[in-house]
Amino acid sequence: MTKRTARLKSHNEGHDSKVRTLFHEVTGWDPVEEEDREQRYVRKVRPQSDNQRLLMEAIQGHNLTLALGPAGTGKTYLAIAQAVEALESGAVNRIVLSRPAIEAGESLGFLPGNMHEKLAPYLQPLYDALNERLGAKRLKAYLANGSIEIAPVAFMRGRTLNGAFVVIDEAQNCTYAQIKMLLTRLGWHSTMVLTGDPDQSDLLEGLSGLSVIAQKLEVVSGIAVVRLSDRDIVRHPLVASMLGVL
């Protein structure tokens, strides 16, 4: 047993000596471009670019904010982080998150299970962001007592959302009529953030209403429209490079 342990230790030491970073030593690329950039959980989310800072300030200073920009710019994450902060500080009584239940270019067909199980694949990105900010235990408790509600766009008609922080995600997959319906759900003492990428709509061409709505609301006082760009992408550096040519 001792000899076997010694052999395993020797093998592992030899293996470790051959391990090399895939990118940094070969190409000079480092996924953490800034030495002080936070990769672990932080209690207070901080912006990584000027436009992200503008978005956070817009959310804090307006009851309605529209955040438009390419994938990976942190639109949804920043909105949800602000929502969690508002809930835990007592500024709002609940969080309402919504997104359209539309497949990304392919049909999933019949999905088994009850209503919540059928909708889970479409709403999973929202659960992921909440889980990162709150942790599984607290998120489960908030969902159970109704402090956090996640629902598809189709379930929002006829509601008045008072004392709530509302995040409408993937708004580029909503028609003009749907976005108009969602915006008019805003009630007293509430904040609403609409996020989306006009260039990645899964609707037929001309059906998405996000760009038109943003242009019309940009001149309305009390409403903030923040446009993020490729420079604000915080995913892998190749994402920005690809979006520049695709």
C-alpha positions in Angstrom: 0.0 0.0 0.0 2.9 2.3 0.8 4.6 1.6 -2.5 1.4 2.2 -4.4 0.9 5.6 -2.6 4.5 6.6 -3.4 4.0 5.7 -7.1 0.8 7.7 -7.3 2.5 10.7 -5.7 5.4 10.5 -8.1 3.0 10.3 -11.1 1.0 13.2 -9.9 4.1 15.4 -9.3 5.3 14.6 -12.8 1.9 15.3 -14.3 1.6 18.7 -12.5 5.0 19.7 -13.7 3.7 19.5 -17.3 0.5 21.5 -16.7 0.5 24.9 -18.5 -2.0 27.7 -18.9 -3.7 27.3 -22.2 -3.7 30.9 -23.2 -1.4 33.1 -21.2 2.0 31.5 -21.9 1.2 30.7 -25.5 -0.6 33.8 -26.8 -0.2 36.3 -24.0 -4.0 36.5 -23.6 -5.3 36.7 -20.1 -9.0 36.3 -19.3 -8.6 38.8 -16.5 -7.4 41.9 -18.3 -7.4 44.1 -15.2 -5.4 42.9 -12.3 -7.9 44.2 -9.7 -11.0 42.9 -11.5 -13.3 40.9 -9.2 -14.1 37.4 -10.3 -15.5 36.2 -7.0 -18.8 37.1 -5.5 -19.0 40.7 -4.3 -21.6 42.2 -2.1 -21.8 45.4 -4.1 -21.7 45.0 -7.9 -19.6 47.6 -9.5 -19.6 48.7 -13.1 -16.8 47.5 -15.4 -17.2 50.3 -18.0 -18.5 53.9 -18.3 -21.8 52.7 -19.9 -22.4 50.2 -17.2 -21.9 53.0 -14.7 -24.4 55.1 -16.6 -26.9 52.2 -16.6 -26.6 51.7 -12.8 -27.0 55.4 -12.2 -30.0 55.5 -14.6 -31.7 52.6 -12.7 -31.2 54.3 -9.4 -32.5 57.6 -10.6 -35.4 56.7 -12.8 -38.6 54.7 -12.4 -38.3 53.4 -16.0 -35.0 52.5 -17.7 -34.4 50.8 -21.1 -31.0 49.1 -21.5 -30.1 48.2 -25.1 -26.9 46.5 -26.1 -25.2 43.4 -27.4 -24.9 40.1 -25.6 -22.5 40.0 -22.7 -22.7 43.7 -21.7 -24.2 42.8 -18.3 -27.7 44.4 -18.9 -29.7 41.6 -17.2 -27.2 41.0 -14.4 -26.9 44.6 -13.4 -30.7 45.0 -13.4 -31.2 42.0 -11.2 -28.3 43.0 -8.9 -30.1 46.4 -8.5 -33.4 44.6 -7.9 -31.9 42.4 -5.2 -30.3 45.4 -3.5 -33.6 47.3 -3.6 -35.5 44.4 -2.1 -33.1 43.8 0.7 -32.9 47.5 1.6 -36.7 47.7 1.8 -37.0 50.1 -1.1 -39.5 47.7 -2.8 -41.7 44.9 -1.5 -41.0 42.4 -4.2 -39.2 41.6 -7.4 -41.0 40.7 -10.6 -39.0 39.2 -13.4 -40.4 38.5 -16.8 -39.2 37.4 -20.3 -40.9 36.1 -23.4 -41.1 32.3 -23.7 -39.6 32.0 -27.2 -37.1 29.5 -28.5 -33.9 30.7 -30.0 -34.4 29.7 -33.6 -35.6 26.1 -33.1 -38.7 24.5 -31.8 -38.5 22.5 -28.6 -41.9 20.9 -29.3 -43.9 19.5 -26.4 -42.3 19.9 -23.0 -43.4 17.5 -20.2 -44.4 18.5 -16.7 -46.7 21.1 -15.1 -46.8 24.8 -16.1 -43.7 25.8 -14.0 -41.7 22.9 -15.4 -42.6 23.7 -19.0 -41.5 27.4 -18.5 -38.4 26.6 -16.6 -36.0 26.4 -19.6 -37.1 29.8 -20.8 -36.7 31.5 -17.4 -33.5 29.7 -16.3 -31.2 32.7 -17.0 -33.1 34.7 -14.5 -32.8 32.0 -11.9 -29.1 31.8 -12.5 -28.6 35.5 -11.9 -30.7 35.5 -8.8 -29.0 32.4 -7.5 -25.6 34.1 -7.9 -26.7 37.2 -6.0 -28.8 35.5 -3.2 -27.7 31.9 -3.0 -30.0 28.9 -3.4 -31.4 28.9 0.1 -32.5 32.5 0.2 -33.7 32.5 -3.4 -35.9 29.5 -2.5 -37.3 31.3 0.5 -38.1 34.5 -1.5 -39.8 32.5 -4.2 -41.8 30.6 -1.6 -43.2 33.7 0.2 -43.8 35.6 -3.1 -41.1 38.2 -2.6 -39.7 37.2 -5.9 -41.9 36.2 -8.8 -40.7 35.0 -12.2 -43.3 34.8 -15.0 -43.5 34.8 -18.8 -44.7 38.0 -20.6 -48.0 36.3 -21.5 -48.9 36.3 -17.8 -48.4 40.0 -17.2 -51.5 41.4 -18.9 -54.1 43.1 -16.6 -51.7 43.5 -13.6 -50.7 46.7 -11.7 -47.3 46.3 -10.1 -47.0 48.6 -7.1 -44.0 48.6 -4.8 -42.1 46.3 -7.1 -38.8 46.2 -8.9 -39.7 44.9 -12.4 -37.2 43.5 -14.9 -38.3 42.6 -18.4 -35.5 40.6 -20.0 -35.0 39.7 -23.7 -37.4 42.5 -24.7 -36.2 42.2 -28.3 -38.4 39.1 -28.5 -41.5 41.2 -27.7 -43.7 42.9 -30.2 -44.6 46.6 -30.0 -48.0 45.8 -28.5 -46.4 43.5 -25.9 -43.8 46.0 -24.8 -46.5 48.7 -24.6 -48.6 46.4 -22.4 -45.6 45.6 -20.2 -44.6 49.3 -19.7 -48.2 50.2 -18.7 -48.0 47.7 -15.8 -45.8 50.1 -13.8 -47.5 51.1 -10.6 -46.7 53.4 -7.7 -43.4 53.2 -5.9 -42.1 50.8 -8.5 -39.0 50.6 -10.8 -39.0 48.9 -14.1 -36.0 48.0 -16.3 -36.3 46.7 -19.8 -33.3 44.9 -21.3 -32.7 43.6 -24.8 -30.4 43.4 -27.8 -32.2 44.7 -30.9 -29.8 42.8 -33.2 -30.6 39.3 -31.7 -34.4 39.0 -32.0 -35.9 35.6 -32.5 -39.1 37.1 -34.0 -39.7 37.4 -37.7 -38.0 40.5 -39.2 -39.9 43.7 -38.4 -42.0 42.2 -35.5 -39.7 43.3 -32.6 -40.9 46.5 -31.1 -37.9 47.3 -28.9 -36.0 49.7 -31.1 -39.1 51.7 -32.0 -40.2 51.9 -28.4 -36.8 53.0 -27.3 -36.7 55.8 -29.9 -40.1 57.1 -28.9 -39.4 57.0 -25.2 -35.9 58.6 -25.4 -37.5 62.1 -25.5 -39.8 61.5 -22.5 -38.6 63.1 -19.3 -38.2 60.7 -16.4 -37.3 57.8 -18.6 -33.7 56.7 -19.2 -32.6 54.9 -22.4 -29.0 53.6 -22.0 -27.3 52.1 -25.1 -24.3 49.8 -24.4 -21.8 48.8 -27.1 -19.2 46.1 -27.9 -16.8 48.0 -25.6 -19.0 47.1 -22.6 -18.9 43.3 -23.1 -17.6 41.5 -20.0 -17.7 38.0 -21.4 -14.8 36.3 -23.2 -12.9 38.9 -25.3 -13.7 36.9 -28.4 -17.4 37.7 -28.0 -16.8 41.4 -28.8 -14.5 40.4 -31.7 -17.1 38.1 -33.2 -20.0 40.6 -32.8 -17.9 43.1 -34.7 -17.9 40.9 -37.9 -21.1 38.8 -37.6 
